Amino acid sequence: MFISHAKNNERNIRMTKIKMLSPKIDLVFQRLFGEVGNEKITKRFIEKVLDEKIDQLDLSKNPILRREKRGGKLGILDVLVEVNGKEKVNIEMQVVKKQDIKERILYYWSRLYIKGIKEGEEYQKLDRTIIILITDFLINGLEELEYHTEWKIIEEKGRKIILTDKLEIHIIELEKIKGKEKEEGELLDWLFFIDNPESERVKVAMKENEELKEANEKLSQMSEEEELQRFAEWREKAIRDEASSRASGLQEGKEQGKIEKTKEIAKKMLKEKLEISLIGKLTGLSEEEIRKLED
């Protein structure tokens, strides 16, 4: 018991010197909610977003590749979850404001939806497909709505009947949870965790929520990984550069200084043997531009 207590104290001291990674960084979010072994965390979070019970959840189809040894490659995509044996849920974390976010999310949904059927099969085989979009910014046109909105196709003129249950989009705007620290609700607990895992709201909520506590512990363990810290730092820098470029009204990739900085980051990633597709996602560079940097 004494040894275990000493080890815990040693870890706590070490963690005070380590910066807690932000779940808002998509790289971190995807690892936390999409990796096999984190099913309890993801299941609980999705249940609170959808407000329904999930009997079965599968993360094995989620295309996240974790580098297990030095020299290996790491690849990531959005968090893809299969629930109840067939339904697909895609969770996307967006930090940089994009004016076309509504169109993008419909495009993501359509691509995921059509993957559920093979050529020649009947359309009835298509399953319910859900997109959960979490943004760290306000979406134009939704200013008067709540922080969590649910979207489906309905008949507009008459009885407001839902056309189909196959399409479902949930939009969560983290900016709108500010000032709601005293409001009750487990979904809010999760959103405050994503926004700031070290907040007082989260510390209190973890006492009653085992899954949230597990998520916090997993994030703490991840934050101790020097390699992941380095990747997250690169991703944060790329996000800041993109946000700065958009804020100044410049088109992405037009500012030469920004391009050169981005290429330097890409070169470091190549040295770390990251996949080209991942480097493109993190930096915004094309595959051709990245391959030229290998020379």
Number of C-alpha atoms within 10 A of each C-alpha: 6 7 8 9 10 11 12 12 12 11 12 12 11 11 15 9 9 15 11 19 21 20 21 21 18 22 22 22 21 23 23 22 25 27 21 14 13 17 20 15 20 22 21 19 20 21 14 15 20 16 10 9 12 13 10 12 19 20 21 15 13 19 17 20 13 13 14 9 7 9 11 12 16 17 17 21 18 19 25 24 25 18 17 12 10 16 17 22 22 19 20 20 22 17 17 16 17 15 10 10 15 13 10 12 17 14 12 13 21 14 11 17 20 14 11 16 14 11 7 6 9 9 12 7 10 17 18 16 22 23 24 22 19 21 22 18 16 15 18 13 7 12 11 7 10 12 20 17 13 13 12 13 15 13 10 9 7 7 8 10 11 12 11 11 12 14 19 18 21 17 22 24 22 21 14 16 17 10 8 10 14 8 10 9 10 16 18 23 23 23 20 22 24 21 18 17 23 14 12 12 17 23 16 11 19 17 10 10 15 14 19 25 17 15 21 23 12 15 20 17 13 18 20 18 11 11 14 17 18 12 17 20 14 19 21 19 17 20 18 14 19 21 16 15 17 15 11 8 8 12 11 15 15 10 11 9 10 17 17 12 14 21 18 13 18 26 16 13 20 17 10 16 15 19 15 21 15 18 25 16 15 24 23 20 18 13 14 10 13 20 12 8 12 10 5
